[in-house]
Amino acid sequence: MTHAIVHGILLAFGLILPLGVQNIFVFNQGALHPRFRSVLPVVITAALCDTLLIGAAVGGVSLLLLTLEWLTPVVYGAGVLFLMFMGWQIWSAAPAAGNMKRLSPKGQIGYALSVSLLNPHALLDTVGVIGTGSLGYEGVERWGFAAATAGVSWVWFLGLAGAGRMLGRADTSGRLIRLMNQGSALLVWAIAIYMSLQLWKTL
């Protein structure tokens, strides 16, 4: 069991550490809101979505999807379009320093759902990596592996929102956050280019 838990934690950190659309959104909302509790809707939604996807992947969805060869290019194609659009949204989120969008709880939940459940890149990571990684375990060990990976998501998103909040307090002008948004958008576009190359290989 210990091996399964450690494996799950390391694998989850490896997947969640790189900046992506979901991470950027959680961090930005943490930076923009005056109180940490105001950003809990996005933290809880993102973590619940990850838990749902991990549970589905470990529960057997990975095995099903691996048998559908036509699905891979479809997911990659959708992923490229999604990431290009999200990159543009991130880039344009701060047209001027200090003029960024602070979302209501309802807005946070809706946006978090979209970047968590409609992001093909995240789906590929969850189903292809975590789901496949769980195949080496059976019974209780497999669900211990799943719980460990899901636990990392909860801790990570809480920490990410907290780090954003600290930056928001220090950067009252919003200039640093704007620069981070632009850098994040470039990174998201780079991921989209990489996925387009992967799509080309599947065709």
N, C-alpha and C positions, 0 to 999 in steps of 0.2 A: 504493500500500500504506500509506504514512504517513497519508493521509487516512482510510482505513478503520480503522486502529488508533486514531487520535485520536478518531474518531467513536465507536468502541466503548467506549473508556475514559470519555468524557464521558457517554455514554448510560447505561453501567453505574453510574457514580457517582450520576447523577440518580435512578436507580431504587432503589439500595441505601441511600442516605443516610437517607431518612425511617425513623423507628422503626417496626418491624413485629414480628410475633410471633417470627420467626427471629432478628432482631437482638437483641431483648430477651432471648431465651433464651441466646444466646452470651455476651452481656454479663454476665448474672446468674451463669452458671456460672463465668465468669472471676473474678467478685467473690467467689464462695463457696469456691472451691478454694484451698488453701494454696500450691500450686505450679502454675506455668503449664503444665508438662507434663501435669498431671492433667486439663486442659481440652482437650488436643489432640484427643481423640476427637470432641467436638462441633464443633470448628473444621474438622477434616478432613471429617467427614460433611456438614456444611452446604456446604462449598466443593465437594465432589464432586457433591452433588445439584444445585447451581447449574450446575456444568459439564455435567452430564448433560442438564439441561433446556435449556441454551443450545445444546448440540450438536444436540439433537432439533429445537429451534425453527429453527435455521439450516439444518438438514438437510432441511427441507421440511414439518415438521408444521404450521407456521403456515399454509401455503397450503391444506393439507387442512382444517384447522379453520375457516378463513375461509369455506369453502364450505358449512359446516353451520350454517345460521341458527338452528336450534332449540337448538344447544349453548350459545349465549351466555346465555340466561336460566337454563338449568340450572346453569351454572358460577356465575353471580351468586347464585343462590339458595343453592347449596351454600356459597359464600363467606360469605354473611351468617351462616348457621348456624355455620360453622366459627369465624369471628371472634368471634361472641358467646360461644361456648363457651370459646375460648382467652382472651378478655378476662376471663372469670370465673375461669379457672385462674390467670392472672397476678395478679389482684386478691387471690385467696385464698392465694397462694403464701407470703405472709409475714403470718400472722395476728398475730404478735407480733414485736417487734424482736429480731433475733438468732436467730429460729426459722425459717429458710428451708431449703429442701430442696437438699442437695448430692447430685447424682446420681453413681452409679457409671459407669464407662466404658460398660457395656452400656445403662444407663438413658439416658446422654447420646446414644448413637447412635440408640436407638429414638425418643426424643423429637425429636431433630434430623431424623430421617427424616420424622416426621409433620408437623412445621411447615414442612418444605422441599418435600415431594412431595404432601402432602394439603391444602395451602393454596391454594384457588382464586385468591385475590388475587395470590399470587406467580406462579401459572401464567399468569394473564392478562397480567401484566407481561412475563414471559419470552417467551411465545408471541406476544402482541399487539404488544409494543413492540420487543423485541430481534429476534425473528423477522422482523417486518415491516421493521425497519430494515436487516436484512441483505440484503433483496431488491434493494437498489441496487448490490450488488457481485456479482461472478462469480468462480468458481474460487478461486485462492489468496487474493485480496483478501477474499472472503467469510469464509474460515476464519481469516484474519488478524484480521478484525473479531470473530469468535467467540472467538479466543484472547485478545484484548484484554479483552473483557467478562468472560470467565472468570477472567482474571488479577486483575482488580479484586476479584472475590469472595474469592479466596484472600488477597490483601493485606488486604482490609477485615476479614475474620473474624479473622485473626491480630491485627490492631490492636485490634479490638473486645474480644477476650478479654484482651489486654494492658491495655487501659484499665480493664476491669472488675477485673482483678487489682489495679491500683494503687488503685482506689477501695475495694476490699475491705480492703486494708491500712490505708488512712486511716480508714475507717468501721468501727471494731471493734464498735460497738454494733449495727450493722445498720439503724439508723433511716433513714439517707439512702437506702439501697437499697430499704427498704420503701416510702418515699415515691415513689421512682422507679418501683417496680412499680405502684403505684396510678395514677400519672400515665400510665404506659405502657398500663395496662388501659383507662383512659378514652380514650386515643388509638386503641387497637384498636377499641373500641366506636364511636368516631366514624367510623372507616373502614367498619365494618359498616353504619352508617346511610347513609353515602355510597353504598355498594354496593347497598343496598336501594332508594335513589332511582334508581340506574342500572338496576336490575332493573325498576322500575316503568315506566321509559321504553321498555324492550324488549318489554313485554307489550301 
